[in-house]
Amino acid sequence: MSSHGAPIPMTSHPCGPLSGNADVPGDKSISHRSLILGALSVGETKIVGLLEGQDVLDTAKAMRAFGAEVTDHGGGNWTVNGVGVGGFAEPDQVIDCGNSGTGVRLIMGAMATSPISATFTGDASLNGRPMARVTDPLALFGTQAHGRAGGRLPMTLVGAADPMPVEYTVPVPSAQVKSAVLLAGLNAPGKTVVIEAEATRDHTERMLAGFGADITVEQTDAGRVITLTGQPELKPQKIDVPRDPSSAAFPVCAALIVPGSDVLVPGIGLNPTRAGLYATLRDMGADLTYENERIEGGEPVADLRARFSPDLKGIEVPPDRAASMIDEYPVLSVVAAFAQGQTVMRGVKELRVKESDRIDAMAVGLRANGVTVDEGPDWWTVTGLGHGNVPGGATAASQLDHRIAMSFLILGMAAQNPVRVDDGGPIATSFPIFEPLMSDLGAQLVRDAQ
């Protein structure tokens, strides 16, 4: 069942060349953080190009519940009148974060050092995901968490009345954990220090600095050391949200495997902590070019052109790239199915605890569609069949996961036979315009009768 209603079965049919501009939505990571940091500022933050997917809308609703004034002015233009660091009010209702692991974990961090309580829940997928990776470090500040067995939602957080600053080494590469700790550190006196051995997406650090926080980042033998001085007065900002590189991955990857395609994705964010997929695709022989490279709002941005690439080769993806492309491995595995030889992906155990077990979900669906996949606890291998040789013809289970659903719909565009997903409903959480955008490029997506 979809996270927000009845299942929406969909079929993707083999199609002709994809062409045109793919105006993908705003970056999901930056959209979440814009709303949260706007709510923690004093004054009015203006946001242009906010992603209006369900995940982000749930975060906007949560910020209202904590006392911020959040207004939708239409066309992706929003304002947030914040309550300041430490100014969150105790919400009257349960905070429902839907399908969003990013939303719930960042919001938990933002409220963890205020003397209030809040109860969090989500859909079936989110309520099955582990929260201890966030609640354990938040406990160091003095926060208490009371949830279901295994540290799962629904869960009540009791914020620390007298928070203490912490020094925390992130045990696994996770921007969500790092960000939750930094957001909690905002309302703790003194300096909160986060150490990460492997760099993860750095939007939180960049945006905290932009909002006026005293934050430094130093590269040491132990890794990246991020030091935040607590209890600042954050200053409201105007934020232009770049287009989401994780959403751009779908039209880009489709263009690479559908013969004759030529697709331009304008204005996508190319933060180096997010752009690992595009480096990997180039290593495989993809025809990708960056045009009009520029800096917008402190983030590198470019127009990305993708053309059909019939001679893709399987590679071993460098494991140290995993953090910069963790959400893109499902659609990368689709591209790998059309390459020659094996594509090996290691150091990706984080995929086991996303919206679904993404390794298992992609392996099962790819095998059903005629592709050989081997897997282990933190790795998987796709044996490519080459251009035009993927049979397709099967139904894949989306597992309430937007990226799994979109990945198999991309597969169907270049397979020999149509590919069906049992539920495309979760796509709305991150890419609400996926269907019309891909159809405008030339894809043949059909909602099936239920």
C-alpha positions as CSV (number, residue, x, y, z in Angstrom):
1,M,0.0,0.0,0.0
2,S,1.2,3.5,-0.8
3,S,2.4,5.6,2.1
4,H,-0.4,8.2,1.4
5,G,-3.3,6.2,0.0
6,A,-4.2,3.2,-2.1
7,P,-1.5,1.5,-4.3
8,I,-0.9,3.0,-7.7
9,P,0.3,0.2,-10.0
10,M,2.2,1.5,-13.0
11,T,3.8,0.1,-16.1
12,S,6.7,1.5,-18.1
13,H,6.8,0.6,-21.7
14,P,9.9,0.5,-24.0
15,C,10.0,4.0,-25.7
16,G,11.7,6.0,-28.4
17,P,14.4,8.6,-27.8
18,L,14.0,10.9,-24.8
19,S,14.7,14.5,-25.5
20,G,14.2,18.0,-24.0
21,N,14.7,19.8,-20.8
22,A,14.1,17.9,-17.5
23,D,13.2,20.6,-15.0
24,V,13.5,18.4,-11.9
25,P,12.3,19.7,-8.5
26,G,14.3,21.4,-5.8
27,D,16.9,19.6,-3.7
28,K,15.2,17.6,-1.0
29,S,18.1,17.8,1.5
30,I,18.3,21.6,1.2
31,S,14.5,22.0,1.3
32,H,14.3,20.1,4.6
33,R,17.1,22.1,6.1
34,S,15.8,25.5,4.8
35,L,12.5,25.0,6.7
36,I,14.2,23.8,9.9
37,L,16.9,26.5,10.0
38,G,14.3,29.1,9.0
39,A,12.2,28.0,12.0
40,L,15.2,28.3,14.3
41,S,16.0,31.8,13.1
42,V,14.6,35.1,14.3
43,G,12.7,36.9,11.4
44,E,11.6,35.9,8.0
45,T,13.4,33.4,5.8
46,K,12.4,33.4,2.1
47,I,12.8,30.1,0.1
48,V,12.6,29.9,-3.7
49,G,12.3,26.6,-5.4
50,L,11.3,24.5,-2.4
51,L,10.7,20.9,-3.3
52,E,6.9,20.4,-2.7
53,G,7.1,16.6,-2.3
54,Q,5.3,15.0,0.6
55,D,8.4,14.5,2.6
56,V,9.2,18.2,2.7
57,L,5.5,19.2,3.2
58,D,5.5,17.0,6.3
59,T,8.6,18.9,7.6
60,A,6.8,22.2,6.9
61,K,3.8,21.0,8.9
62,A,6.1,19.9,11.7
63,M,7.7,23.3,11.9
64,R,4.3,24.9,12.2
65,A,3.5,22.4,15.1
66,F,6.6,23.7,16.9
67,G,5.4,27.3,16.6
68,A,7.0,28.7,13.4
69,E,4.9,30.5,10.9
70,V,5.3,28.7,7.6
71,T,3.6,30.1,4.5
72,D,3.2,28.7,1.0
73,H,3.1,31.6,-1.5
74,G,2.8,29.3,-4.6
75,G,5.2,28.2,-7.3
76,G,7.8,26.9,-4.8
77,N,8.0,30.2,-3.0
78,W,7.7,29.9,0.8
79,T,8.4,32.0,3.9
80,V,9.3,30.9,7.4
81,N,9.0,33.3,10.4
82,G,11.1,31.6,12.9
83,V,11.0,31.3,16.7
84,G,14.8,31.4,17.3
85,V,17.2,28.8,18.7
86,G,15.6,27.3,21.8
87,G,12.2,28.8,20.9
88,F,10.3,25.7,19.9
89,A,6.9,25.3,21.5
90,E,5.6,21.9,22.6
91,P,3.4,20.5,19.8
92,D,-0.2,19.7,20.6
93,Q,-0.4,16.8,18.2
94,V,1.8,13.8,17.2
95,I,4.4,14.8,14.5
96,D,3.7,12.6,11.5
97,C,6.8,12.6,9.2
98,G,5.3,10.2,6.6
99,N,8.0,8.4,4.7
100,S,10.9,10.8,5.5
101,G,13.8,9.4,7.5
102,T,15.7,12.7,6.8
103,G,12.8,14.8,8.1
104,V,12.2,12.9,11.3
105,R,15.9,12.6,12.3
106,L,16.7,16.2,11.6
107,I,13.6,17.4,13.5
108,M,14.5,15.2,16.4
109,G,17.9,16.9,16.5
110,A,16.4,20.4,16.3
111,M,14.1,19.8,19.3
112,A,16.3,17.6,21.4
113,T,17.9,20.4,23.5
114,S,14.7,22.3,24.2
115,P,12.7,21.5,27.4
116,I,9.7,20.1,25.5
117,S,8.3,16.7,24.6
118,A,7.2,15.6,21.2
119,T,5.9,12.3,19.8
120,F,6.9,11.2,16.3
121,T,5.4,8.7,13.9
122,G,5.4,7.9,10.2
123,D,4.1,5.5,7.6
124,A,4.7,1.7,7.8
125,S,8.1,2.1,6.1
126,L,9.4,4.8,8.4
127,N,8.1,3.1,11.5
128,G,10.2,0.1,10.6
129,R,13.4,2.0,10.4
130,P,15.9,2.3,13.3
131,M,16.1,5.5,15.2
132,A,18.7,4.6,17.8
133,R,21.5,5.8,15.5
134,V,20.1,9.3,16.2
135,T,18.6,8.9,19.7
136,D,21.9,7.4,21.1
137,P,24.0,10.5,20.4
138,L,21.1,12.8,21.4
139,A,21.0,11.1,24.7
140,L,24.5,12.5,25.3
141,F,22.9,16.0,25.4
142,G,20.5,14.7,28.1
143,T,17.6,13.9,25.7
144,Q,15.3,10.9,26.5
145,A,13.7,8.7,23.9
146,H,10.8,6.3,24.5
147,G,9.9,4.2,21.5
148,R,9.0,0.7,20.3
149,A,11.3,-2.2,20.6
150,G,14.5,-1.8,18.5
151,G,14.4,2.0,18.8
152,R,11.5,2.4,16.3
153,L,8.7,4.8,15.9
154,P,6.2,5.8,17.2
155,M,8.6,7.5,19.7
156,T,8.4,10.3,22.2
157,L,11.4,12.5,22.7
158,V,11.8,14.4,26.0
159,G,14.1,17.3,25.3
160,A,17.1,18.1,27.6
161,A,16.2,20.9,30.1
162,D,19.9,21.6,30.8
163,P,21.7,20.3,27.7
164,M,25.4,19.7,27.7
165,P,27.6,20.1,24.6
166,V,29.0,16.9,23.3
167,E,31.9,15.5,21.2
168,Y,30.6,12.7,19.0
169,T,32.4,10.5,16.4
170,V,29.8,9.3,13.8
171,P,30.2,5.5,13.7
172,V,28.9,5.1,10.1
173,P,28.8,7.6,7.3
174,S,25.5,9.4,7.8
175,A,24.6,13.0,7.0
176,Q,21.4,12.5,9.0
177,V,23.1,11.6,12.2
178,K,25.8,14.3,11.8
179,S,23.1,16.9,11.1
180,A,20.9,15.8,14.0
181,V,23.8,16.2,16.4
182,L,24.7,19.6,15.0
183,L,21.1,20.9,15.2
184,A,20.9,19.7,18.8
185,G,24.2,21.5,19.5
186,L,22.6,24.8,18.5
187,N,20.8,25.1,21.9
188,A,23.6,23.6,24.0
189,P,26.1,26.0,25.7
190,G,29.7,25.7,24.6
191,K,31.1,23.8,21.7
192,T,29.6,20.7,20.1
193,V,32.1,18.7,18.1
194,V,31.2,16.1,15.4
195,I,33.9,13.9,13.9
196,E,33.3,11.9,10.7
197,A,35.9,9.6,9.3
198,E,34.3,9.7,5.9
199,A,32.8,12.9,4.5
200,T,29.0,13.0,4.0
201,R,26.8,15.6,2.3
202,D,27.7,18.9,3.9
203,H,24.5,21.0,3.4
204,T,24.0,21.4,7.1
205,E,27.4,22.8,7.7
206,R,27.1,25.2,4.7
207,M,23.6,26.4,5.7
208,L,24.5,26.8,9.4
209,A,27.3,29.1,8.4
210,G,25.0,31.0,6.0
211,F,22.5,31.5,8.8
212,G,25.2,33.0,11.0
213,A,26.2,30.2,13.2
214,D,29.8,30.0,14.5
215,I,30.9,26.7,12.8
216,T,34.3,25.5,11.6
217,V,35.3,22.5,9.6
218,E,38.9,21.1,9.8
219,Q,40.4,18.1,8.0
220,T,42.5,16.1,10.4
221,D,44.0,12.6,10.7
222,A,40.8,11.5,12.5
223,G,38.7,12.9,9.6
224,R,36.5,15.9,9.3
225,V,36.1,17.7,12.6
226,I,33.1,20.0,12.7
227,T,32.9,22.5,15.7
228,L,29.7,24.4,16.4
229,T,29.4,27.1,19.1
230,G,26.0,26.8,20.7
231,Q,23.2,29.3,21.4
232,P,23.7,31.7,18.4
233,E,21.0,34.0,17.1
234,L,20.5,32.7,13.6
235,K,19.8,35.3,11.0
236,P,17.0,34.7,8.4
237,Q,18.1,34.1,4.8
238,K,16.9,34.1,1.2
239,I,17.5,30.6,-0.1
240,D,17.4,29.6,-3.8
241,V,17.1,25.8,-3.7
242,P,19.1,24.2,-6.5
243,R,17.5,21.3,-8.4
244,D,18.0,17.9,-6.7
245,P,20.8,15.8,-8.1
246,S,19.2,12.6,-6.7
247,S,16.0,13.3,-8.6
248,A,18.0,14.3,-11.7
249,A,19.5,10.8,-11.6
250,F,16.4,9.3,-13.1
251,P,16.0,11.3,-16.4
252,V,19.8,11.3,-16.7
253,C,20.1,7.5,-16.4
254,A,17.1,7.0,-18.6
255,A,18.8,9.1,-21.3
256,L,21.9,7.0,-21.1
257,I,20.1,3.7,-21.8
258,V,17.3,4.7,-24.2
259,P,18.7,4.8,-27.8
260,G,18.9,8.3,-29.4
261,S,18.2,10.2,-26.2
262,D,19.5,13.7,-25.5
263,V,18.3,15.3,-22.2
264,L,19.4,18.5,-20.5
265,V,18.8,18.9,-16.8
266,P,19.3,22.6,-16.0
267,G,20.5,24.1,-12.7
268,I,21.2,20.9,-10.7
269,G,23.3,21.1,-7.5
270,L,26.7,19.5,-7.9
271,N,27.9,19.7,-4.3
272,P,30.9,17.3,-4.3
273,T,29.4,15.4,-1.4
274,R,26.4,14.6,-3.6
275,A,27.8,14.1,-7.1
276,G,29.4,10.6,-6.8
277,L,26.8,9.1,-9.2
278,Y,27.9,11.3,-12.1
279,A,31.6,10.6,-11.6
280,T,30.7,6.9,-11.6
281,L,28.6,7.1,-14.7
282,R,31.5,8.9,-16.5
283,D,33.8,6.1,-15.4
284,M,31.4,3.6,-17.0
285,G,31.7,5.6,-20.3
286,A,28.5,7.7,-20.1
287,D,28.2,10.7,-22.4
288,L,27.7,13.4,-19.7
289,T,28.7,17.0,-19.9
290,Y,28.5,19.9,-17.5
291,E,27.4,23.2,-19.0
292,N,27.2,26.7,-17.5
293,E,29.0,25.8,-14.3
294,R,28.4,28.4,-11.5
295,I,27.9,29.0,-7.8
296,E,24.4,29.8,-6.4
297,G,23.7,30.2,-2.7
298,G,27.1,28.8,-1.8
299,E,26.4,25.6,-3.8
300,P,28.1,24.5,-7.1
301,V,25.4,24.3,-9.8
302,A,25.5,23.4,-13.5
303,D,23.4,22.3,-16.5
304,L,23.9,18.6,-17.1
305,R,23.5,17.1,-20.5
306,A,23.1,13.3,-20.9
307,R,23.1,11.4,-24.2
308,F,22.5,7.8,-25.1
309,S,25.6,5.8,-24.3
310,P,25.6,2.4,-26.0
311,D,29.0,1.2,-24.9
312,L,28.7,1.4,-21.1
313,K,31.2,-0.8,-19.2
314,G,30.8,-2.4,-15.8
315,I,33.2,-1.1,-13.2
316,E,34.1,-1.5,-9.5
317,V,32.6,1.6,-7.9
318,P,35.1,3.0,-5.4
319,P,33.7,2.3,-1.9
320,D,34.8,5.7,-0.7
321,R,32.2,7.2,-3.1
322,A,29.3,5.5,-1.3
323,A,28.4,8.5,1.0
324,S,28.2,10.9,-2.0
325,M,25.8,8.7,-3.9
326,I,24.0,6.5,-1.4
327,D,20.5,7.3,-2.7
328,E,21.6,6.7,-6.3
329,Y,22.7,3.0,-6.1
330,P,19.3,1.7,-7.1
331,V,19.1,3.5,-10.4
332,L,22.9,2.9,-11.0
333,S,22.1,-0.8,-10.8
334,V,19.6,-0.3,-13.6
335,V,22.2,1.4,-15.8
336,A,24.6,-1.4,-14.8
337,A,22.1,-3.9,-16.3
338,F,22.7,-2.4,-19.7
339,A,26.5,-2.2,-19.4
340,Q,29.0,-4.9,-20.5
341,G,30.5,-6.8,-17.7
342,Q,30.1,-6.6,-13.9
343,T,29.4,-3.5,-11.9
344,V,30.5,-4.1,-8.3
345,M,29.2,-1.9,-5.4
346,R,30.8,-2.2,-2.0
347,G,30.6,-0.5,1.3
348,V,26.8,0.1,0.9
349,K,25.3,-1.5,4.0
350,E,23.5,1.8,4.7
351,L,21.2,0.7,1.8
352,R,19.8,-2.1,4.0
353,V,18.2,0.5,6.4
354,K,16.7,3.0,3.9
355,E,13.0,3.3,3.1
356,S,13.4,-0.4,2.2
357,D,16.2,-2.8,2.1
358,R,17.3,-1.4,-1.2
359,I,19.9,-4.0,-2.0
360,D,17.3,-6.8,-1.6
361,A,14.5,-4.9,-3.3
362,M,16.7,-4.1,-6.4
363,A,18.2,-7.6,-6.5
364,V,14.8,-9.3,-6.4
365,G,13.3,-7.0,-9.1
366,L,16.3,-7.2,-11.4
367,R,16.4,-11.0,-11.2
368,A,12.7,-11.2,-12.1
369,N,13.5,-9.0,-15.1
370,G,16.3,-11.3,-16.3
371,V,19.4,-9.7,-14.8
372,T,21.9,-11.6,-12.7
373,V,22.6,-10.1,-9.3
374,D,24.8,-11.3,-6.5
375,E,24.7,-9.7,-3.0
376,G,26.2,-9.7,0.5
377,P,25.7,-7.8,3.7
378,D,27.3,-4.6,2.4
379,W,27.9,-5.2,-1.4
380,W,26.2,-6.3,-4.6
381,T,27.1,-7.1,-8.1
382,V,25.1,-6.6,-11.3
383,T,26.2,-8.5,-14.4
384,G,25.3,-6.4,-17.3
385,L,23.7,-7.7,-20.5
386,G,24.6,-4.9,-22.8
387,H,22.5,-2.5,-24.7
388,G,19.1,-3.9,-25.8
389,N,19.5,-7.2,-24.1
390,V,17.6,-6.8,-20.8
391,P,14.4,-8.9,-21.1
392,G,12.1,-7.0,-18.6
393,G,8.5,-8.2,-18.6
394,A,8.1,-8.7,-14.8
395,T,6.5,-6.8,-11.9
396,A,8.8,-5.4,-9.2
397,A,7.7,-4.6,-5.7
398,S,8.4,-1.0,-4.7
399,Q,8.5,-1.8,-1.0
400,L,7.0,1.6,-0.2
401,D,10.2,3.1,-1.5
402,H,10.1,6.0,-4.0
403,R,13.6,5.3,-5.4
404,I,12.9,1.6,-6.0
405,A,9.7,2.5,-7.9
406,M,11.3,5.1,-10.1
407,S,14.3,2.8,-10.8
408,F,12.2,0.0,-12.2
409,L,10.1,2.4,-14.3
410,I,13.4,3.6,-15.8
411,L,14.4,0.0,-16.5
412,G,11.1,-0.5,-18.4
413,M,12.0,2.3,-20.8
414,A,14.9,0.4,-22.3
415,A,14.1,-3.2,-21.6
416,Q,12.7,-5.6,-24.3
417,N,9.4,-5.8,-22.6
418,P,7.4,-3.5,-20.3
419,V,8.3,-3.4,-16.6
420,R,5.5,-3.0,-13.9
421,V,5.8,-1.7,-10.4
422,D,3.1,-2.7,-7.9
423,D,2.9,0.8,-6.3
424,G,4.1,4.1,-7.7
425,G,2.4,6.1,-5.0
426,P,5.6,6.6,-2.9
427,I,7.2,8.6,-5.8
428,A,5.2,11.6,-4.6
429,T,7.4,11.8,-1.5
430,S,10.4,13.2,-3.4
431,F,9.5,13.7,-7.1
432,P,5.8,14.6,-7.4
433,I,6.2,15.6,-11.1
434,F,8.1,12.4,-12.1
435,E,5.3,11.1,-14.4
436,P,4.6,14.3,-16.4
437,L,8.2,15.2,-16.6
438,M,9.3,11.8,-18.0
439,S,6.2,11.7,-20.3
440,D,7.1,15.1,-21.7
441,L,10.6,13.7,-22.5
442,G,9.0,10.8,-24.4
443,A,8.6,8.0,-21.8
444,Q,5.5,5.8,-21.9
445,L,4.2,5.5,-18.3
446,V,0.8,4.1,-17.7
447,R,-1.2,3.9,-14.5
448,D,-2.7,0.4,-14.5
449,A,-6.3,-0.4,-13.6
450,Q,-6.5,-1.7,-10.0
